[in-house]
Each structure stands twice: as C-alpha cells, then as structure tokens.
Amino acid sequence: MLKTREILRLKHKLGLSLREIGQVCSCGKTTVSEILMRAKDAEIMWPIDLSDKQLMSRLYPPAETSTSAHEPDMEYIFHEMKKKKVTLMLLWEEYKEKHPGGIMYTQFCDRYRKFKKVNKISLHKEHKAGEEVEVDWAGDHISYVKPDTGEVMAASLFVAVLPASAYPFVYAYDNMKMPNWIDAHVRAYTYFGGVPKITIPDNTKTAVIKSDLVDPVLNKSYQEMARHYRTTIIPARAGKPKDKAADENMVGNVSRRIIAALRNRQFFSLYEINQAISEELEKFIHRPFQKMEGNRETAFEKIDKPCLQALPLTKYEYAQWKETKVAFNYHVDYDNFFYSVHYSYVNRPCQIRATSKTIEVYVGRERVAAYPRNYNTSKRYETLEEHMPDEHKAVYGWSSDRFLLWADKTGPNTRKFIKKILEGREYPVQSYRACMGIMRLGKDYPLEIMETTSREALDKNICSYKYFNLILKQVVSKLSKREDDKIIHHENVRGSRAYAGGGIHA
C-alpha cells in the first residue's frame, strides 16, 4: 500500500511517466499501469484520505471469474532457458500440464521472443529538457592552508550537471558529510534557478543507506530535502557509470578545466577556493562547443531553463533525524537535552527531527510535540504541563514517593539528597533520570558509602547525578587508600622497638 500511495502521488502530483515511476518504486511499468488503471476505475485521486484497508478493498475488489488463458511467467522461462538441454517446447509442455486452457505453442514462442527482445535492449539515454540532474563528488581535491595552524586541508568538490544541456554547477566543501551534501543540492537548485523532476546521485552513504538493485534505502534527511524541492531521488545502480554518464563526464571536465587550472595557486580558505572555482566555471560554461553551435550557457537558456520546476518559496533547512524511544519519564533525549511528550507514549518508538531552530517528535507519521531548540545547558528539560499525568506522577509506577522510599532504606543523608534533587526542578519528573541513576549506583555500593557520598554532596550543595558519581568515586578511593595505610598487628611482624637504637637490649 505504501508503494501504491507513492505511485499515485508521483503520477498525479509530479506527472512522471510510467517508466520513471517504476524506477522510483522498484517495480515494472506494467505494475504501475495496472495500479493507475485500477485507481481510475475506483475513482481514487491524490491526495488519498483512505486507510490502507479501505484503499486495498477499493483497488482490488473481489475477483470476477474469467475464462481468459493463464499467461506464462516469462521471467521464469527466461531463466530456465539458460539451463542446459532445456527447450521452449519442454517448457511449453510443462506450462500446458499446469494450465490445460493456456495459450498454444506459437503464441508461447512469440511472447518469449518479445520478452527477450525487450530485455536485451540497451537504450541510448535521451535526456529530456529540465527532467534530470546528476550529482556526485569529484574524485580529485583542491588543497588549502589554514593560516592559524599551517595545516594543509583537502577540499572536496561537489559536481551537479543538467545532462540535456551539459550545464554544470561546482562548489567546494571541507568534507563530504550529510550537512554539506544537502547544502550542495540547495545551492545547485538555486544556481540553476529551478528544480529538475529527477535527481540522480551515486550510491554514496549520504544518499543511500542501503544499496540494493531493486529497492535501495535512501537517507531520510535526503528524502525530506527532495520532497521540499518536489524532485524524485533515483540512485544510479552500483557499478553502472552509464546511469549518470553526463556527471561522470563532467567530473572529468572539472578535473581538467578547473582543478588543473588552479593547481599552482595557493589558497588559505574555502571561500577563496570557491571564488576561484566560480571564475573558472564561468569560463568553462562560455567555452564554445566543438561539434555544435553555442556553448553550455546558451544551451541551458534554450533547453533546460524553461522546463525546470519553480523553486519553492523558502530554502530547505537541513534537519537531522534520530530514532529513539520515549523514556519512562515521558521525555525524549536529543543531544543531552530533554523534551516532553504526552505520558501515554511512554516506551513507544519515536523519531526526532532536529533543525538549528526546532525540535519535532513523531510517533509513526503523527507529530506529537514541537519545541524551539534548547541550547541552555543550565536548563536541559523542556516540559509541558499538558503532557503530565495527574499530580505530576510518572507512569508505570515511577513517582517521587518511590524514590524517597528507596532513599529511606539507604539512610537519612540519602533521603535528604534525593528530596533535594526532586525539589530542585520545576517539575519533579524532570529529575527522575538522575534519581534512577543514583538508585542503580546503590546496587553496586554499600549503604555506608552511599550515605557518606550523600552527606558530602549535601555539604557542597551539589544536586546532580553526574557530580554525585564523581564524589562517590572519590569516597571509594579514599576508603581504599585508608585500608592500604592501616598498620598490621601480628605476632610474626616486628614493630619499631626491634629497631630502636640499632641494637639489642639485654
């Protein structure tokens, strides 16, 4: 059903062809065509407000009896024919045994020839105007020197090209990590002044989490950026440079026309490198074609630019995603800052979407909480009162009383310390993680050590798990040293009298 929804979205919202939709959804054109036909017959249009069960029943109503002949599985036949001494006649006879009402031998052979012909074709890829952009990192680097340290750094070059007009974009970064990968795409779309329908990356980890010929798993931040710009990500097949031949060729041109041209220049920052790249890129796009009139600039203005999709009103802001679980105190942790969600989601898997300004929490596809991003290290908890259960008690048995009851069994100093931690926050639930950590320490150390540590923490007015743990280690270290320094009394051990004056008394 997820693929069905995606097929309908790509067709009705982006207007992609059957072949393009099949590439995106990892299925055949026949499957795409069938689903679109069924949706049309069922009068289903995008957006879809039906549940998966309702959508399934509308698309696939109870089958009507049919007298049409059962079609042979040509993919199975194709692979069987690779085996020794297997013939079409043998396979047709096996097919007729299973399906007596099936097609005759002549039709069987005709279908096989057509299937074989289709699967043997290696098409020259005709690029349509404004349809695709191919992206990759150049293999060569440009070095620069940090003025403050003298360290030599290598700058990586991002290359994007519109294959219909061979119009390029190049930009340098200090690394090839995800934030720079996303920023490079945003800059490329802005430079082109529009967005192609399809973006074709390599199988780099910043684009594809899990490479697969049939169903590659894309990075979620990358997918989100693509949705913002209304472009579809279709990764090139691993080890198939022909899938993005234009970009492979452009990487070579960038190496020869830009990197080589700048080989003797000394740079001291990425800014200087990008300024120089911009100058060389301008020369390159105005360089006349050898076998046709015009240059890359005129080709872009004539071919690609009129057909690009319009840029969105706002630039995409890079967001990181984190898979996590709602803690027992109904808060989620991102970068050691804690944000509350409704207590009913305790122990549920969730996803956190973090930008430089906001934090959003999703359970499934539903956004259950949103906050301005917190950078205040002195107040790491963000808690909304409506997320709390009655009387500010945590769910599943965790409460202030439970922690105090445990502290009573440990000793009076520990109880005072736990109470002080609970009272030190705006809401007691914000301190439950610290109390839980101290309880776990109590399983590994005697009551006397816990009491001594609690007393020292109270004297120093320290109310956090982190510093309690440090004090605990100091207490254990002191006691261990004291044990080592004790004088051992034993009848076989001589004391200081045996050495007084250096002699023996009568």
PALO-220988 format. One record per residue (C-alpha): residue number from 1; x, z, y negated. Coordinates in steps of 0.2 Angstrom, whole numbers. Last residue first. Layout:
REM residues N
[NUM, [X, Z, Y]]
...
//
This chain:
REM residues 506
[506, [349, 387, 37]]
[505, [344, 374, 24]]
[504, [348, 355, 27]]
[503, [355, 344, 13]]
[502, [350, 331, 1]]
[501, [345, 343, -12]]
[500, [327, 342, -6]]
[499, [325, 328, 7]]
[498, [315, 337, 21]]
[497, [305, 346, 7]]
[496, [298, 329, 1]]
[495, [287, 327, 17]]
[494, [292, 321, 34]]
[493, [278, 312, 44]]
[492, [277, 317, 63]]
[491, [265, 332, 59]]
[490, [253, 321, 49]]
[489, [247, 320, 31]]
[488, [245, 303, 24]]
[487, [246, 302, 5]]
[486, [232, 291, -3]]
[485, [238, 276, -13]]
[484, [231, 262, -1]]
[483, [213, 271, -2]]
[482, [214, 271, -21]]
[481, [219, 252, -21]]
[480, [203, 248, -11]]
[479, [192, 259, -22]]
[478, [199, 250, -37]]
[477, [196, 233, -30]]
[476, [178, 237, -24]]
[475, [174, 243, -42]]
[474, [182, 227, -50]]
[473, [172, 216, -38]]
[472, [156, 225, -43]]
[471, [160, 223, -61]]
[470, [161, 204, -59]]
[469, [145, 204, -49]]
[468, [136, 214, -63]]
[467, [143, 202, -76]]
[466, [135, 187, -67]]
[465, [119, 196, -63]]
[464, [115, 200, -81]]
[463, [112, 216, -91]]
[462, [128, 223, -98]]
[461, [126, 238, -109]]
[460, [144, 244, -105]]
[459, [138, 261, -99]]
[458, [124, 253, -90]]
[457, [136, 241, -81]]
[456, [147, 255, -76]]
[455, [132, 265, -69]]
[454, [126, 250, -60]]
[453, [143, 247, -52]]
[452, [145, 265, -46]]
[451, [127, 265, -39]]
[450, [130, 248, -30]]
[449, [147, 255, -23]]
[448, [139, 271, -17]]
[447, [124, 261, -9]]
[446, [137, 252, 2]]
[445, [140, 233, 0]]
[444, [134, 217, 8]]
[443, [115, 219, 8]]
[442, [116, 226, -10]]
[441, [123, 209, -15]]
[440, [107, 201, -10]]
[439, [97, 213, -20]]
[438, [108, 209, -35]]
[437, [105, 190, -34]]
[436, [86, 193, -32]]
[435, [86, 204, -48]]
[434, [95, 190, -57]]
[433, [83, 177, -51]]
[432, [68, 188, -56]]
[431, [74, 190, -74]]
[430, [62, 176, -81]]
[429, [48, 184, -71]]
[428, [49, 199, -83]]
[427, [43, 189, -98]]
[426, [52, 190, -115]]
[425, [67, 196, -106]]
[424, [77, 213, -106]]
[423, [63, 223, -99]]
[422, [67, 217, -81]]
[421, [86, 219, -83]]
[420, [83, 236, -90]]
[419, [72, 241, -75]]
[418, [85, 234, -63]]
[417, [99, 245, -71]]
[416, [89, 261, -72]]
[415, [84, 258, -53]]
[414, [102, 255, -49]]
[413, [108, 271, -58]]
[412, [94, 281, -49]]
[411, [99, 275, -31]]
[410, [98, 262, -18]]
[409, [80, 266, -12]]
[408, [73, 267, -29]]
[407, [81, 250, -33]]
[406, [71, 242, -18]]
[405, [55, 249, -26]]
[404, [60, 243, -43]]
[403, [62, 225, -36]]
[402, [45, 226, -28]]
[401, [37, 233, -43]]
[400, [43, 219, -54]]
[399, [35, 206, -43]]
[398, [38, 194, -28]]
[397, [25, 195, -15]]
[396, [21, 176, -13]]
[395, [18, 173, -32]]
[394, [26, 181, -47]]
[393, [17, 194, -57]]
[392, [14, 191, -76]]
[391, [-2, 201, -75]]
[390, [-12, 186, -68]]
[389, [-1, 171, -63]]
[388, [10, 163, -76]]
[387, [10, 144, -81]]
[386, [-2, 147, -95]]
[385, [11, 159, -103]]
[384, [24, 145, -105]]
[383, [41, 150, -100]]
[382, [58, 142, -106]]
[381, [72, 152, -100]]
[380, [91, 150, -105]]
[379, [90, 160, -121]]
[378, [108, 164, -126]]
[377, [114, 147, -120]]
[376, [103, 138, -132]]
[375, [104, 119, -127]]
[374, [85, 118, -122]]
[373, [78, 101, -120]]
[372, [61, 99, -129]]
[371, [48, 103, -115]]
[370, [36, 94, -103]]
[369, [27, 100, -88]]
[368, [16, 94, -73]]
[367, [19, 75, -74]]
[366, [10, 68, -59]]
[365, [18, 55, -48]]
[364, [23, 67, -35]]
[363, [26, 83, -44]]
[362, [35, 78, -60]]
[361, [44, 89, -72]]
[360, [49, 82, -89]]
[359, [64, 88, -100]]
[358, [66, 81, -117]]
[357, [79, 77, -131]]
[356, [95, 71, -123]]
[355, [85, 64, -108]]
[354, [80, 73, -92]]
[353, [68, 68, -79]]
[352, [66, 82, -66]]
[351, [58, 78, -49]]
[350, [48, 90, -38]]
[349, [47, 97, -21]]
[348, [34, 111, -19]]
[347, [41, 129, -16]]
[346, [30, 136, -30]]
[345, [18, 123, -37]]
[344, [3, 135, -39]]
[343, [14, 145, -52]]
[342, [12, 132, -65]]
[341, [28, 125, -71]]
[340, [42, 135, -80]]
[339, [59, 128, -87]]
[338, [76, 135, -83]]
[337, [93, 130, -90]]
[336, [108, 130, -78]]
[335, [110, 111, -80]]
[334, [92, 109, -74]]
[333, [83, 123, -64]]
[332, [65, 123, -61]]
[331, [54, 139, -64]]
[330, [39, 145, -53]]
[329, [48, 162, -49]]
[328, [49, 157, -31]]
[327, [58, 141, -36]]
[326, [50, 124, -39]]
[325, [61, 112, -28]]
[324, [74, 99, -33]]
[323, [77, 80, -35]]
[322, [85, 76, -52]]
[321, [83, 61, -63]]
[320, [94, 56, -78]]
[319, [86, 48, -93]]
[318, [94, 35, -104]]
[317, [83, 31, -120]]
[316, [76, 14, -119]]
[315, [75, 6, -137]]
[314, [59, 6, -145]]
[313, [46, -8, -150]]
[312, [50, -18, -134]]
[311, [60, -34, -135]]
[310, [50, -50, -133]]
[309, [51, -59, -117]]
[308, [63, -74, -117]]
[307, [57, -92, -117]]
[306, [62, -97, -135]]
[305, [79, -90, -133]]
[304, [84, -98, -116]]
[303, [84, -117, -119]]
[302, [87, -123, -137]]
[301, [95, -108, -145]]
[300, [105, -104, -129]]
[299, [111, -122, -128]]
[298, [116, -122, -146]]
[297, [126, -106, -144]]
[296, [134, -111, -127]]
[295, [140, -128, -134]]
[294, [134, -145, -139]]
[293, [135, -161, -129]]
[292, [139, -162, -111]]
[291, [154, -164, -100]]
[290, [167, -153, -109]]
[289, [155, -141, -118]]
[288, [161, -137, -135]]
[287, [168, -119, -140]]
[286, [155, -110, -150]]
[285, [151, -97, -137]]
[284, [170, -94, -134]]
[283, [175, -92, -152]]
[282, [161, -79, -155]]
[281, [167, -70, -139]]
[280, [184, -69, -146]]
[279, [178, -61, -162]]
[278, [166, -49, -152]]
[277, [180, -45, -140]]
[276, [192, -40, -154]]
[275, [179, -28, -162]]
[274, [175, -21, -144]]
[273, [193, -17, -141]]
[272, [195, -9, -158]]
[271, [180, 2, -155]]
[270, [186, 7, -138]]
[269, [201, 15, -146]]
[268, [220, 13, -149]]
[267, [223, -5, -145]]
[266, [239, -15, -144]]
[265, [238, -34, -144]]
[264, [248, -45, -132]]
[263, [235, -47, -118]]
[262, [221, -51, -130]]
[261, [219, -70, -126]]
[260, [221, -66, -108]]
[259, [206, -54, -108]]
[258, [195, -66, -119]]
[257, [197, -84, -113]]
[256, [204, -82, -96]]
[255, [196, -66, -90]]
[254, [180, -69, -99]]
[253, [180, -86, -91]]
[252, [182, -79, -74]]
[251, [168, -66, -77]]
[250, [158, -81, -82]]
[249, [160, -90, -65]]
[248, [155, -74, -56]]
[247, [140, -72, -68]]
[246, [134, -90, -65]]
[245, [137, -88, -46]]
[244, [124, -74, -45]]
[243, [117, -77, -28]]
[242, [132, -88, -24]]
[241, [143, -73, -23]]
[240, [135, -68, -6]]
[239, [145, -53, 0]]
[238, [131, -41, -2]]
[237, [115, -50, -7]]
[236, [112, -50, -26]]
[235, [101, -36, -32]]
[234, [83, -41, -39]]
[233, [78, -30, -53]]
[232, [62, -35, -62]]
[231, [61, -35, -81]]
[230, [47, -27, -92]]
[229, [60, -19, -104]]
[228, [54, -1, -100]]
[227, [51, -5, -82]]
[226, [69, -11, -80]]
[225, [75, 5, -88]]
[224, [65, 15, -76]]
[223, [72, 5, -61]]
[222, [90, 9, -67]]
[221, [86, 28, -69]]
[220, [79, 27, -51]]
[219, [94, 19, -43]]
[218, [88, 5, -32]]
[217, [85, 6, -13]]
[216, [88, -11, -5]]
[215, [74, -18, 7]]
[214, [79, -33, 17]]
[213, [97, -36, 16]]
[212, [101, -17, 13]]
[211, [112, -8, 0]]
[210, [107, 10, -3]]
[209, [109, 17, -20]]
[208, [109, 0, -29]]
[207, [112, -2, -47]]
[206, [125, 12, -52]]
[205, [132, 10, -34]]
[204, [136, -8, -37]]
[203, [127, -21, -26]]
[202, [129, -34, -40]]
[201, [115, -36, -53]]
[200, [102, -49, -55]]
[199, [89, -45, -69]]
[198, [73, -55, -69]]
[197, [60, -59, -82]]
[196, [73, -61, -96]]
[195, [72, -49, -111]]
[194, [74, -54, -129]]
[193, [86, -54, -144]]
[192, [100, -59, -133]]
[191, [111, -46, -141]]
[190, [97, -33, -140]]
[189, [95, -37, -121]]
[188, [114, -35, -119]]
[187, [115, -19, -129]]
[186, [101, -11, -118]]
[185, [110, -18, -102]]
[184, [126, -10, -107]]
[183, [118, 6, -111]]
[182, [111, 7, -94]]
[181, [128, 4, -86]]
[180, [137, 16, -98]]
[179, [125, 30, -93]]
[178, [127, 26, -75]]
[177, [146, 26, -73]]
[176, [158, 11, -76]]
[175, [171, 20, -87]]
[174, [179, 19, -104]]
[173, [167, 5, -109]]
[172, [170, -13, -116]]
[171, [156, -26, -120]]
[170, [153, -44, -116]]
[169, [137, -55, -118]]
[168, [137, -73, -112]]
[167, [126, -89, -114]]
[166, [128, -100, -99]]
[165, [112, -109, -105]]
[164, [101, -108, -89]]
[163, [113, -94, -82]]
[162, [109, -81, -95]]
[161, [125, -71, -94]]
[160, [130, -52, -93]]
[159, [148, -45, -92]]
[158, [153, -27, -94]]
[157, [171, -25, -97]]
[156, [180, -9, -91]]
[155, [193, -1, -102]]
[154, [209, 6, -95]]
[153, [217, 21, -103]]
[152, [236, 24, -108]]
[151, [239, 42, -113]]
[150, [248, 44, -130]]
[149, [239, 61, -132]]
[148, [232, 60, -150]]
[147, [233, 41, -152]]
[146, [224, 37, -136]]
[145, [232, 21, -130]]
[144, [222, 6, -125]]
[143, [221, -5, -109]]
[142, [210, -20, -106]]
[141, [203, -22, -88]]
[140, [201, -35, -75]]
[139, [187, -36, -61]]
[138, [174, -39, -74]]
[137, [158, -28, -71]]
[136, [142, -37, -67]]
[135, [126, -44, -74]]
[134, [116, -60, -71]]
[133, [101, -63, -82]]
[132, [86, -73, -76]]
[131, [70, -82, -82]]
[130, [74, -87, -100]]
[129, [74, -105, -96]]
[128, [73, -109, -77]]
[127, [89, -109, -66]]
[126, [89, -122, -53]]
[125, [98, -115, -38]]
[124, [105, -128, -26]]
[123, [95, -125, -11]]
[122, [102, -121, 6]]
[121, [89, -127, 18]]
[120, [91, -122, 37]]
[119, [76, -110, 37]]
[118, [64, -123, 30]]
[117, [70, -136, 43]]
[116, [69, -124, 57]]
[115, [51, -119, 53]]
[114, [46, -137, 51]]
[113, [54, -142, 68]]
[112, [46, -127, 76]]
[111, [28, -131, 70]]
[110, [30, -149, 76]]
[109, [36, -143, 93]]
[108, [21, -132, 95]]
[107, [9, -145, 89]]
[106, [16, -157, 102]]
[105, [15, -143, 116]]
[104, [-3, -139, 113]]
[103, [-10, -125, 102]]
[102, [-17, -108, 110]]
[101, [-33, -106, 120]]
[100, [-23, -100, 135]]
[99, [-14, -87, 124]]
[98, [-2, -76, 135]]
[97, [1, -90, 148]]
[96, [1, -103, 134]]
[95, [16, -94, 125]]
[94, [26, -93, 141]]
[93, [23, -112, 144]]
[92, [28, -115, 126]]
[91, [44, -105, 128]]
[90, [49, -115, 143]]
[89, [45, -132, 135]]
[88, [55, -127, 119]]
[87, [70, -124, 130]]
[86, [80, -109, 135]]
[85, [96, -113, 145]]
[84, [107, -102, 135]]
[83, [100, -91, 121]]
[82, [99, -98, 103]]
[81, [81, -104, 107]]
[80, [75, -86, 109]]
[79, [80, -83, 91]]
[78, [70, -97, 84]]
[77, [55, -93, 96]]
[76, [54, -76, 89]]
[75, [54, -82, 71]]
[74, [41, -95, 76]]
[73, [29, -82, 82]]
[72, [15, -94, 89]]
[71, [-1, -95, 80]]
[70, [-17, -90, 90]]
[69, [-30, -104, 90]]
[68, [-45, -102, 79]]
[67, [-61, -95, 88]]
[66, [-63, -80, 76]]
[65, [-72, -64, 76]]
[64, [-73, -56, 60]]
[63, [-61, -42, 55]]
[62, [-67, -26, 47]]
[61, [-62, -26, 29]]
[60, [-44, -28, 25]]
[59, [-42, -29, 6]]
[58, [-56, -17, 1]]
[57, [-53, -5, 15]]
[56, [-34, -4, 11]]
[55, [-38, -1, -8]]
[54, [-50, 13, -4]]
[53, [-38, 22, 7]]
[52, [-24, 19, -5]]
[51, [-35, 26, -19]]
[50, [-42, 14, -31]]
[49, [-39, 13, -50]]
[48, [-29, -3, -49]]
[47, [-22, -10, -66]]
[46, [-22, -25, -61]]
[45, [-37, -34, -53]]
[44, [-47, -32, -37]]
[43, [-61, -44, -35]]
[42, [-61, -42, -16]]
[41, [-59, -61, -13]]
[40, [-45, -61, -27]]
[39, [-37, -46, -19]]
[38, [-37, -55, -2]]
[37, [-30, -71, -10]]
[36, [-16, -60, -18]]
[35, [-12, -52, -2]]
[34, [-11, -68, 8]]
[33, [0, -76, -5]]
[32, [12, -62, -5]]
[31, [13, -62, 15]]
[30, [15, -81, 15]]
[29, [29, -80, 2]]
[28, [38, -68, 14]]
[27, [43, -50, 11]]
[26, [56, -40, 3]]
[25, [46, -34, -12]]
[24, [57, -41, -26]]
[23, [61, -57, -16]]
[22, [43, -60, -11]]
[21, [38, -58, -29]]
[20, [51, -71, -34]]
[19, [45, -83, -21]]
[18, [27, -81, -25]]
[17, [30, -84, -44]]
[16, [31, -70, -57]]
[15, [17, -68, -69]]
[14, [23, -51, -76]]
[13, [7, -41, -77]]
[12, [-5, -50, -65]]
[11, [8, -56, -52]]
[10, [21, -42, -53]]
[9, [7, -29, -53]]
[8, [-2, -36, -39]]
[7, [14, -37, -28]]
[6, [19, -19, -33]]
[5, [1, -12, -28]]
[4, [3, -21, -11]]
[3, [21, -15, -9]]
[2, [15, 3, -12]]
[1, [0, 0, 0]]
//
